[in-house]
Amino acid sequence: MATGQDAITGKPVTVDDKESALTMRQTDSNWTLSSILLATAGASLVLMGFYFLLLRPALLPEDIRFMAWSDAQLQGVRPRLEVWLSHVFQVMGGFVVATGVLTITLATTAYRAHQRSAFIGALIGGAASIGLMAAVNFAINSDFKWLLLGMALLWAISLAVFWHEDNRMAA
């Protein structure tokens, strides 16, 4: 049985189950390191999304290197390719911003409260988003592969810290 204080009324509250006790302990305290790390990972995604929306040119030198096209081959398709890729990167940027905003929201709510479902969501979301992006950028030998790996590691470290915090709270 755990006791704590209701966040709205300030009255004492007692709970029986472990999940509620963990949530109450988390709600009563300040930010955890895992939630700060996940929120930071989310903020880095928001910044990356804005890069794709506002700054990224349609073709980077690494893109041209990867395609291994001659100047003559590229000149024939470049105008239409750049228009197409501009649209693709606008959509991608929007999705990356949305993923970052949702990650920050998760970090400040259920993840911070140490709900196991939030851990599972962060694990799957991180693997499918920044984890996959980092892996693909290594596969294509992108100039940005190390930056993306750093972002993926930040996400992964938040998961490891969450796991450690959860085990410490349960003890």
Protein Blocks (a to p, Z undefined) as FASTA:
>chain_A
ZZdddfklopacddfbfklmmmmmmmmmccdfklmmmmmmmmmmmmmmmmmmmmmcfbdf
klmmmnopafklmmmmmmmmmmmmmmmmmmmmmmmmmmmmmmmmmmmmmmmnopaklmmm
mmmmmmmmmmmmmmmmmmnopaklmmmmmmmmmmmmmmmmmmmmmmmmmZZ
